[in-house]
Amino acid sequence: MAAADTCGAGTLSSRSVASEAGQGGTSSFQRKSKASGGPGGGPRLLSIAGTRPSVRNGQLLVSTGLPALDQLLGGGLAVGTLLLIEEDKYNIYSPLLFKYFMAEGIINGHTLLVASAKENPANILQELPAPLLDDNSKKELEDVHSAKTPEPDVNMKIAWRYQLQPKMEVGPVSSSRFGHYYDVSKRIPQELLQSSKWHGFFLPEHISPDLKGESCFLSCGYMRLLEFIQKSIYAEGFDGANPQKKQKNILRIGIQNLGSPLWGDDICCKENCDNNHRLTKFLYILRGLLRSSLSACIITMPAHLVQNKSITTRVRNLSDTVVGLESFIGSERETNPLYKDYHGLIHVRKIPRLNNLTCDESDVKDLAFKLKRKLFTIEHQL
């Protein structure tokens, strides 16, 4: 009898639990999903503005500012890697890729670090191209201007909707899209520059006059730059040791004309120079800083001026991604009818192998670029 009472009580309690679960719409017995962040859920992907994970290896990617180049590199530039741009002969088109990379960082709210030995970083930022309007803004603007004879009520609604909006030429671009297009004939709005965060390294300001005539000038210039980059990474928590107070962000590093005589390097002047390992040591340490931080770096280098080609090979090996530009100016191809619609060739010399043994190397090798009045485009040369 006692057993029956116990069994009945157990049945009653199970029914009450079932009824309570049915009334609440949820059960107390639920399986933990991976998205819940439980012990078995695995790590979550970082959600940072202007980034997306690679579909092949899950590596976090940022845009180079040129969607066509992103496609050639397997979706974008991986965070923690180094992109080397081998400058064209007259250094006309390589600065455009450099400025695209920096302008994309400003649009997405990334922190910039601009280093140069020739031009003040503040002047470089003033020359960044202006972003083009996104498709939604273009459509809304076309809808407004296409209404030839609107009714009074509709006209008042449109006026009320747009009267407080800034002009379309200087309005902020929607950063939800990965990769944007830019108008090289216009400059980036001052409102975007003033709201951005950036650090500038101008070599003449960091080298004292007493050291300019000494043999250690080369190493001093590179070491000062490494110290500046390391300080910026550690101070703002891009390495993770000092967590960022606000939302996680990306540090975009840009270095112009590295290895040129402007940096005090003599690899462009002598074939057998005494200090031919200083540039490779600099890149080795820099890549270590990139690997341990939320940062991405672009470097332009006059590879065509390097006298010793073995140095060029070592520099390419120390870079994760290598892209070379070949201009038609002053060459036989400038008058060749086959290349009449283009201004040069782009050579993808190296694609990174990240977290796998293969890379997204494109089968298309004949790639040409042309600079229109507003856009820099990369196309397949037929």
C-alpha positions as CSV (number, residue, x, y, z in Angstrom):
1,M,0.0,0.0,0.0
2,A,2.9,2.3,0.8
3,A,4.5,1.4,-2.4
4,A,1.3,2.2,-4.3
5,D,1.1,5.5,-2.5
6,T,4.7,6.3,-3.4
7,C,4.1,5.3,-7.0
8,G,1.0,7.4,-7.2
9,A,2.8,10.4,-5.7
10,G,5.6,10.0,-8.2
11,T,3.1,9.9,-11.0
12,L,1.4,13.0,-9.7
13,S,4.6,14.9,-9.4
14,S,5.7,13.9,-13.0
15,R,2.3,15.0,-14.3
16,S,2.6,18.3,-12.5
17,V,6.1,18.9,-13.9
18,A,4.8,18.1,-17.4
19,S,1.8,20.4,-17.0
20,E,4.0,23.2,-15.8
21,A,6.4,22.7,-18.7
22,G,3.5,22.7,-21.1
23,Q,2.1,25.9,-19.6
24,G,5.5,27.7,-19.7
25,G,6.1,26.5,-23.3
26,T,9.7,25.3,-22.4
27,S,11.2,22.2,-20.9
28,S,13.7,22.1,-18.1
29,F,15.6,19.5,-20.0
30,Q,17.3,21.4,-22.8
31,R,20.4,20.7,-24.8
32,K,23.1,23.3,-24.8
33,S,23.7,24.7,-28.2
34,K,27.1,25.8,-29.5
35,A,25.9,29.3,-29.8
36,S,25.2,29.4,-26.1
37,G,28.9,29.6,-25.4
38,G,28.9,26.6,-23.0
39,P,31.9,24.5,-22.2
40,G,31.3,22.3,-25.3
41,G,30.2,25.2,-27.5
42,G,33.7,26.0,-28.9
43,P,35.1,29.5,-29.4
44,R,33.0,32.3,-30.9
45,L,34.1,34.3,-33.9
46,L,35.0,37.9,-33.2
47,S,32.4,40.4,-34.4
48,I,34.3,43.5,-35.5
49,A,33.1,46.2,-37.8
50,G,34.6,45.9,-41.3
51,T,35.6,42.2,-40.9
52,R,34.3,38.8,-41.9
53,P,35.5,35.2,-41.5
54,S,37.0,33.4,-44.4
55,V,34.8,30.7,-45.9
56,R,37.7,28.3,-46.3
57,N,39.7,28.5,-43.1
58,G,37.7,30.8,-40.7
59,Q,40.5,33.4,-40.6
60,L,39.3,36.9,-39.9
61,L,39.5,39.1,-43.0
62,V,39.6,42.8,-43.7
63,S,39.1,44.5,-47.0
64,T,42.0,46.1,-48.9
65,G,39.7,48.8,-50.1
66,L,39.6,47.4,-53.6
67,P,36.9,44.6,-54.0
68,A,38.6,43.2,-57.1
69,L,41.9,42.8,-55.2
70,D,40.0,41.2,-52.3
71,Q,38.7,38.5,-54.7
72,L,42.2,37.8,-56.0
73,L,43.5,37.4,-52.4
74,G,40.9,34.8,-51.4
75,G,38.3,37.2,-49.9
76,G,40.4,39.8,-48.3
77,L,43.5,40.4,-46.2
78,A,43.8,38.2,-43.2
79,V,44.2,39.9,-39.8
80,G,47.7,39.4,-38.5
81,T,49.3,39.3,-41.9
82,L,51.5,41.5,-44.1
83,L,50.7,42.6,-47.6
84,L,53.7,43.7,-49.7
85,I,53.0,46.0,-52.7
86,E,55.9,46.1,-55.2
87,E,55.8,49.6,-56.6
88,D,55.5,50.4,-60.3
89,K,58.5,52.1,-61.9
90,Y,57.3,55.7,-61.5
91,N,55.4,55.1,-58.3
92,I,52.1,56.3,-59.7
93,Y,49.7,53.5,-59.1
94,S,51.0,51.9,-55.9
95,P,50.1,54.9,-53.7
96,L,46.5,54.4,-54.8
97,L,46.4,50.9,-53.3
98,F,48.0,52.3,-50.2
99,K,45.3,55.0,-49.9
100,Y,42.5,52.6,-50.7
101,F,43.6,50.5,-47.7
102,M,43.7,53.5,-45.4
103,A,40.4,54.9,-46.6
104,E,38.7,51.6,-46.0
105,G,39.9,51.7,-42.4
106,I,38.4,55.1,-41.8
107,I,35.0,54.1,-43.3
108,N,34.9,51.1,-40.9
109,G,36.1,53.0,-37.8
110,H,39.5,51.2,-37.6
111,T,42.5,52.8,-36.0
112,L,45.2,53.8,-38.5
113,L,49.0,53.9,-38.2
114,V,50.7,55.7,-41.1
115,A,54.5,55.6,-41.5
116,S,56.5,57.5,-44.1
117,A,60.0,58.9,-44.7
118,K,58.9,61.2,-47.6
119,E,55.6,62.8,-46.8
120,N,53.9,63.8,-43.5
121,P,51.2,61.2,-42.6
122,A,48.7,64.1,-42.0
123,N,49.1,65.1,-45.6
124,I,48.7,61.5,-46.8
125,L,45.4,61.2,-45.0
126,Q,44.2,64.5,-46.5
127,E,44.7,62.9,-50.0
128,L,42.6,59.8,-49.3
129,P,39.8,59.2,-51.9
130,A,36.2,59.9,-51.1
131,P,33.9,56.9,-50.7
132,L,31.2,56.3,-53.3
133,L,27.5,56.2,-52.3
134,D,26.1,52.8,-51.4
135,D,23.3,51.4,-53.6
136,N,20.5,52.2,-51.1
137,S,21.4,55.9,-50.9
138,K,21.7,56.1,-54.7
139,K,18.3,54.5,-55.2
140,E,16.7,56.9,-52.7
141,L,18.3,59.9,-54.4
142,E,17.1,58.7,-57.8
143,D,13.6,58.2,-56.5
144,V,13.5,61.8,-55.2
145,H,14.8,63.3,-58.5
146,S,12.7,61.0,-60.7
147,A,9.4,62.4,-59.3
148,K,8.7,65.1,-61.9
149,T,5.2,66.2,-60.7
150,P,4.7,64.9,-57.2
151,E,1.6,65.6,-55.2
152,P,1.8,68.2,-52.4
153,D,1.5,65.6,-49.6
154,V,4.2,63.4,-51.2
155,N,6.4,66.4,-51.7
156,M,6.1,67.4,-48.1
157,K,6.9,63.9,-46.9
158,I,10.1,63.7,-49.1
159,A,11.2,67.2,-48.0
160,W,10.6,66.4,-44.3
161,R,12.5,63.1,-44.7
162,Y,15.6,64.6,-46.4
163,Q,15.8,68.1,-45.1
164,L,17.9,67.2,-42.1
165,Q,20.1,64.8,-44.0
166,P,23.6,65.9,-45.1
167,K,24.5,66.2,-48.8
168,M,25.0,62.9,-50.5
169,E,28.6,63.7,-51.5
170,V,29.8,64.0,-47.9
171,G,27.4,61.7,-46.2
172,P,28.7,58.7,-44.3
173,V,28.7,55.5,-46.3
174,S,27.0,52.4,-44.9
175,S,29.8,50.2,-43.5
176,S,27.7,47.0,-43.3
177,R,29.1,46.0,-46.7
178,F,32.5,44.3,-46.8
179,G,34.6,46.4,-49.2
180,H,33.7,49.8,-50.7
181,Y,34.3,51.7,-53.8
182,Y,36.1,55.1,-53.9
183,D,36.2,58.1,-56.2
184,V,39.9,59.1,-56.8
185,S,38.8,62.5,-58.2
186,K,37.5,63.6,-54.8
187,R,39.0,63.8,-51.4
188,I,37.6,62.1,-48.3
189,P,35.2,64.4,-46.3
190,Q,36.8,66.2,-43.3
191,E,34.0,65.0,-41.1
192,L,35.2,61.4,-41.5
193,L,38.9,62.4,-40.9
194,Q,38.1,64.3,-37.7
195,S,36.1,61.4,-36.3
196,S,38.8,58.9,-37.1
197,K,41.7,57.8,-34.8
198,W,45.2,57.6,-36.3
199,H,48.9,57.6,-35.4
200,G,51.5,59.1,-37.6
201,F,55.2,58.2,-37.9
202,F,57.3,60.7,-39.9
203,L,60.9,59.5,-40.0
204,P,62.7,62.9,-40.0
205,E,60.8,63.8,-36.7
206,H,62.1,60.6,-35.0
207,I,65.7,60.7,-36.0
208,S,68.0,63.4,-34.4
209,P,70.4,65.3,-36.6
210,D,73.4,63.8,-34.8
211,L,72.5,60.3,-36.0
212,K,71.9,61.1,-39.6
213,G,75.6,60.9,-40.6
214,E,76.4,57.8,-38.7
215,S,76.3,54.2,-39.9
216,C,73.6,53.2,-37.4
217,F,71.1,55.5,-39.1
218,L,69.5,52.6,-40.9
219,S,69.0,50.5,-37.9
220,C,67.9,53.5,-35.8
221,G,65.2,54.3,-38.3
222,Y,63.8,50.8,-38.4
223,M,64.1,50.3,-34.7
224,R,62.3,53.6,-34.0
225,L,59.5,52.5,-36.2
226,L,59.2,49.1,-34.5
227,E,59.1,50.7,-31.1
228,F,56.4,53.1,-32.3
229,I,54.3,50.2,-33.7
230,Q,54.8,48.1,-30.6
231,K,53.9,50.9,-28.3
232,S,50.7,51.6,-30.3
233,I,49.7,47.9,-30.2
234,Y,50.3,47.5,-26.5
235,A,48.9,50.8,-25.3
236,E,45.5,50.3,-27.0
237,G,45.1,46.6,-26.3
238,F,45.3,45.3,-29.8
239,D,47.5,42.4,-28.5
240,G,44.9,41.3,-26.0
241,A,47.2,41.7,-23.0
242,N,45.5,45.0,-22.1
243,P,41.9,44.5,-23.1
244,Q,40.3,47.2,-25.1
245,K,37.8,49.2,-23.0
246,K,35.3,49.6,-25.8
247,Q,34.3,47.4,-28.7
248,K,37.2,45.4,-30.2
249,N,38.8,47.2,-33.2
250,I,41.4,46.6,-35.9
251,L,44.7,48.4,-36.3
252,R,45.6,49.1,-39.9
253,I,49.3,49.8,-40.4
254,G,50.7,51.4,-43.6
255,I,54.4,51.9,-44.4
256,Q,55.4,53.7,-47.6
257,N,58.6,53.2,-49.7
258,L,60.2,50.8,-47.2
259,G,63.7,49.9,-48.2
260,S,64.3,53.0,-50.3
261,P,67.1,55.5,-49.8
262,L,64.6,57.7,-48.0
263,W,64.8,55.3,-45.1
264,G,68.6,55.4,-45.2
265,D,68.7,51.9,-46.7
266,D,71.4,51.3,-49.3
267,I,70.0,48.0,-50.9
268,C,68.8,50.2,-53.8
269,C,72.2,51.7,-54.4
270,K,74.6,48.8,-53.9
271,E,74.5,45.2,-54.9
272,N,76.7,44.0,-52.0
273,C,76.0,46.3,-49.1
274,D,77.2,45.7,-45.6
275,N,73.8,46.0,-44.0
276,N,71.6,43.9,-46.4
277,H,70.0,41.9,-43.5
278,R,68.6,44.9,-41.6
279,L,65.4,45.1,-43.8
280,T,64.7,41.4,-43.4
281,K,65.3,41.5,-39.7
282,F,62.8,44.4,-39.5
283,L,60.2,42.4,-41.4
284,Y,60.8,39.3,-39.2
285,I,60.1,41.3,-36.0
286,L,57.2,43.2,-37.6
287,R,55.5,39.9,-38.6
288,G,55.8,38.7,-35.1
289,L,54.0,41.8,-33.8
290,L,51.2,41.3,-36.4
291,R,50.7,37.6,-35.5
292,S,50.0,38.4,-31.9
293,S,47.6,41.3,-32.4
294,L,44.4,42.4,-34.1
295,S,46.3,44.3,-36.9
296,A,46.9,44.1,-40.6
297,C,49.8,45.8,-42.5
298,I,50.4,47.0,-46.0
299,I,53.9,48.0,-47.2
300,T,55.0,49.5,-50.5
301,M,58.5,48.8,-51.6
302,P,60.5,49.8,-54.8
303,A,61.5,46.3,-55.6
304,H,62.6,47.3,-59.1
305,L,65.4,49.4,-57.6
306,V,66.9,46.6,-55.4
307,Q,70.3,45.7,-56.8
308,N,70.6,42.3,-55.2
309,K,67.7,40.1,-56.3
310,S,68.3,37.7,-53.4
311,I,67.2,40.4,-51.0
312,T,63.9,40.7,-53.0
313,T,63.4,37.0,-52.7
314,R,64.0,37.0,-48.9
315,V,61.6,40.0,-48.5
316,R,58.9,38.1,-50.5
317,N,59.4,35.0,-48.3
318,L,58.9,37.1,-45.2
319,S,55.7,38.6,-46.5
320,D,52.4,36.8,-46.4
321,T,50.9,38.3,-49.6
322,V,52.9,39.9,-52.4
323,V,51.4,41.9,-55.3
324,G,53.5,43.6,-58.0
325,L,52.5,46.5,-60.2
326,E,53.9,46.9,-63.7
327,S,53.2,50.2,-65.4
328,F,53.1,50.6,-69.2
329,I,54.6,54.1,-69.1
330,G,57.9,54.3,-71.0
331,S,57.7,50.7,-72.2
332,E,56.9,49.1,-75.5
333,R,53.5,47.9,-74.2
334,E,52.4,51.5,-74.0
335,T,52.0,51.6,-77.8
336,N,51.0,48.0,-78.2
337,P,47.4,47.8,-79.5
338,L,46.8,44.7,-77.3
339,Y,47.1,46.9,-74.2
340,K,45.5,50.1,-75.5
341,D,42.7,49.9,-73.0
342,Y,44.9,49.4,-69.9
343,H,47.6,51.2,-68.0
344,G,49.5,48.3,-66.6
345,L,49.7,44.7,-65.3
346,I,49.1,43.4,-61.8
347,H,51.1,40.3,-60.7
348,V,49.9,38.3,-57.7
349,R,53.2,36.7,-56.7
350,K,52.2,35.1,-53.4
351,I,49.0,34.1,-51.7
352,P,49.1,33.1,-48.0
353,R,48.5,29.6,-46.8
354,L,46.7,30.1,-43.5
355,N,45.6,27.2,-41.3
356,N,45.8,24.8,-44.3
357,L,48.3,23.5,-46.9
358,T,46.7,25.0,-49.9
359,C,45.8,28.5,-51.0
360,D,43.1,30.2,-53.0
361,E,45.3,30.8,-56.0
362,S,43.4,32.1,-59.0
363,D,43.8,30.4,-62.4
364,V,43.7,33.8,-64.1
365,K,47.3,35.1,-64.6
366,D,46.8,37.8,-67.2
367,L,45.5,40.6,-65.0
368,A,45.5,44.2,-66.1
369,F,44.5,47.4,-64.4
370,K,43.4,50.8,-65.7
371,L,42.8,54.1,-63.9
372,K,39.6,55.8,-65.0
373,R,38.6,59.3,-64.1
374,K,37.1,58.1,-60.8
375,L,37.9,54.4,-60.4
376,F,40.9,52.1,-60.3
377,T,39.8,48.8,-61.8
378,I,41.4,45.3,-62.2
379,E,40.3,43.2,-65.2
380,H,41.1,40.0,-67.0
381,Q,43.2,41.0,-70.0
382,L,41.8,39.2,-73.0
